[in-house]
């Protein structure tokens, strides 16, 4: 799948974000090795600890459907309609480390034209692992 198409899917997923407290909406689109895309958005909760990030929503949807091999993820974030480049939080990076190889690509985007690509190993060089 083309990077721009994956970013567009993340932008679309962001439309479903539930962020009444922070007003910071996030969308993610996760590409599997088999070519399937799973999307996710952040879903906040008034207790805060029950909040889930868009990245983990996409991963948990995919894993719950039997997927275990992933290639890349596009991520979009921002307030209102203004998107900005952002990085996954530490918890999301650790979840990625559980299921992805070090060369897993994380695409952070402000639009389908403005984006940066990182490798998981660059954003989480010392992931916790029992492997």
N, C-alpha and C positions, 0 to 999 in steps of 0.2 A: 504494500500500500504506500502511496505517495505521502510524504511528510505533510504537505499542505492539506490533503484530504483528512489525515488524522487530526490535525489542528482544528479543522472545521468541525469535526465530530466532537472534539473537546469543547469548543465554543458552544455548540448546540446543547451538550450535556450541562453546561454551566447555567443554562436557562432554567433548569429544574432545581438549582441550589436553594436550600432553605437556610437563610442566614439573617434572621431578624435581629440578632444581638450585635454581631460584628459588622454586618452589612458587606462583608468581604466574601464574594462568591467565587467558587472554584469549580472548574470542569476538567475532567480527565478522560482520555481515550487510550485504552490499552490494547496493543496488537499482540496476538498470540503467534506462535511459530506456525500454526496452521492457517493463518490469515484472517482469523475472526477478530472482531473488535468488540471490546466490552467498555462501556462508558460508566462514569460515576460523577457525582457532584457532592459537595460538602453538605452535611445535614447537621445543623446546630441543635442544641438542647439547652434549656434554661439551667440545667445542672452542670453544664460545660463538660464534665468528664464523660458524658454520654455522647458528646459530639463525635462525628466521624468525618474524616477528610475525604475528598473526592478520589484521591489515589487509592486509598484502602477500600472504598466502596467498589471501585472498578476491579481491584484484585480479588476481593472476596466474592463478588458476583462470578468472576471467571473461575476461581477455584471451586466454588460451589457447583459449577456446571462441569467439573472434571478437568479443567485446563490446568496445566502445570508448567508449560513452556512458553516463555514470553520474549518478545523481540525489542519492543520499544513502547514508550508512553508519551503522549502529548499532554501538556498541562497548561491551562490558562487561568489567570487570577485577576481580581481587581474589584474596585468599588464601582457601583452603577454600571455604566456602559464603557468605562475606561479600563482597558486591559493593560497589564504591565508584566514584565518578565518577573518570574518568581521561582523559588526552588521548593521542593518537597520538605516537609518537616522531618525531624529525626526519626519519629515513629514510622512514618511512611517509608523512609529510606530503609529502615530495618526490615520492614515487611517485604520490600523489594528484594533485599539481600537474601531473604528466606527462599524466594522462588526464582531468582534471576541470576544469571552469570554476571561476572564483573563488567563485561562489555555491553550490558543492557543499556540502551539509549534512553535518556530522559530529555525530551524536547520541551523547553519552556518558551511560551510564545505570547506576544502581545497582539499578533495577527498572523494570518497565513503567510505574510511577507516578512515579518519581523520575528525572528526566533533564534534561539541558541540551542545547541545540542551538547549534552554532557554524558559521560559514561558513569554508571553507578559507582565504579571504583574511585572516581574522582570526587564525587559528592559524599561518599561514605567509605573512606579508605581503610578503616579499621572496624568493619562490621563484626558484630558478635555472631559467632557461629559454633555449632557443635560438630560441624563436618570436619 
